[in-house]
Amino acid sequence: MARRRSHQDPATLSAAEKEELAERLRERVYVTFASLAVVLTLLAHAHGLGAGTAAASLAITAVGTVAAAWLAQLIGHLAAHGGFPDRPHLTAMTRTSAGALVTLVAPLIALAAAGLGWWEVTTALRVGTGILIASLVLISWLGVRRVKVPWPARLLALGVLALLAMGVVALKLLAHG
């Protein structure tokens, strides 16, 4: 797979580079949804919760999600190609999956600030929720902005994605209750 070129117009990317970009965004969406469900669940049960426990729960969930996504890619490759990926493909798979962990940085910094006593754990979890939601909006916008339809249709598509995202979060909250 081709190495990622930063700040390049997706229209100029090769088919393989476009697929790698789609995979990176998809991984970030998975990790963001999983992290958002954990943060919202922790927020609902925050009484007596320490910042370290919250940060550990968030990190473990995200790393588990990334590991599962990486393994799913590997199994898919084995099934589709009848063998293990070569070193460049394995490196690209690992970079794509591990790169999704960047979505955790800001929520973990917020929890670290709570651990230092700068604010309450509930405040850190609310900040983390806002950051994760903003991340989903940004990722959705990256997906919608290049669709060749008029602006009102793009905004409608973004709204539909937002409603679907709220449904996913609601289902995750039901599961983690």
N, C-alpha and C positions, 0 to 999 in steps of 0.2 A: 504494500500500500504506500501511497505517496505521503511524504511528511507534510504536516499541516503548515500552511502558509498563513501567517497572521494578517488580519485586516484586508484580505483579498476579496474582491467581489465574487460571490458564489457563481455568478453567471460565467466567469472565466475559468471555473474549475473543471477538471476532467470528470468523467462519470465516476471513477474510483474515488476521487477526492470529494465529490458530492455525497457519495455513499458514506464515506468516513465522517463527513460533517453531520449527516443525518444520524449516524450511530452515536456520535458524541452528544448531540442534542437529546437523543432518545435516552441515553444513560443518565444524563443530568435530570431529565424529567422523572425517571424512575426514582432516583435517589432523593430528589426534592419532595416528591409525594410521600415517600416512606418517612423522610425526616419530618415533614409537616405533620403527618399523623402522630408521630412520636411526640413532637413538641406540643401539639394540641392536647394529647392525652396526658402528658406530664402537667400541663397547665391546669387541666381539669382536676388533677390529683396533687396539687402543689403543696398542700399543707404539710409542713415538716420536711419537704424535699430539699436536699442540699444541692448546690451548684455542681459539685463533683459527680454526684449520682445522676443528675440530669444530663451532664456532658457525656458521661460514660454510656448511658442509655442511647443517646443520640449517635455517638460515634459507633457503638456496636451495631446499631440498626443500619447505619449507612455502609459500614464495611461489609456487613452481611449481605446487604442488597447488591453492592458492587461485586462481591465474590460470586453471588448467585447469577448475576448478569454475565460475568466473565465465563462461568461454567456453562451457562446456556449457549453462549457464543461458541465455545469449544465443542459442545455436544452437537450443535447445529452444523458446525464445520465438518465434524466427523461423519455425520449422517449424509450431508450433501456431497462431500468430496471423497469419502471412503478412506480418509487418512488424516493424520494430524497436520495442522498448519505449519508452513515453513517459518523460519525464524523471523523474517520481516512481518509476516502476517500475525504471528504470535505477539510480537512487539507492539504492533498497531492495536491489537485486541486489548492488550494490557494497558497501553496508554489511554485508549478510549475509556475503558472501565474505570481505571484509577483517576482519570481526569475529572470524573463526575464528583469526586470527593471535594472539589473546590467549593461546591455549594454549601459545605459545612463550615467553612472558615468563619464567616460573619456570625452565625448563631453560636459557635463555640467561643468566639471572642466575647460575645455578649454574656455567655455563661461564666467565662473567666472573670469578667468584670464583677459579676455577682459574687463569685468566689472570693474576690478581693474586698468585698464589702462595699463596692461603689454603688450598688443598687440591689434590690430584692431579686430573688430567683424568678418570681412571677413577672417582674419587669423584663428580665433577660429573656424569658420564654415568649413574652409578647413581642419583644424586638425581633427575636428569632422567627416568630410567625410572620411578622411583616416582611422581613427580608426574604423568607422562603416564598411567600406569595408574590412579592415583587420579582423574584427570580423566575417563577412560573409565567408571570405576565411577559417578562422579557423574552423568555424562550418561545412562548406562543407568538409573540410579535415577530420574532425572527422567522418563524414558520409562515406567518400570514403575509408579511410585507412584500414578498416576491410573487404572490399569486396574482395572475394577470386578470384582475377584475377591478371595477371602479372602487374608489375609497370607501363609499358607504357599505359595499359588500364585504370589504376587508374588515371594517369595524364590526359588522354583523357576525362575520366568522370568528373574530376575536371574542365577541360576546358569547357566542355559542360554545367556544372552547372554554371560556370562564365558567359557564353553567355546568358543562361536563366535568370540569375540574372540581367544582364544588360538590358535585355528585360523588366523585371518586373520594374526596376528603370525607364526606359524610359516611360512605361505606367503610372507610378505614377507621373512622372514629367508632362506628358500630362494632367493628371487630376488636378494637382495642379498649373500648368503653371505659 
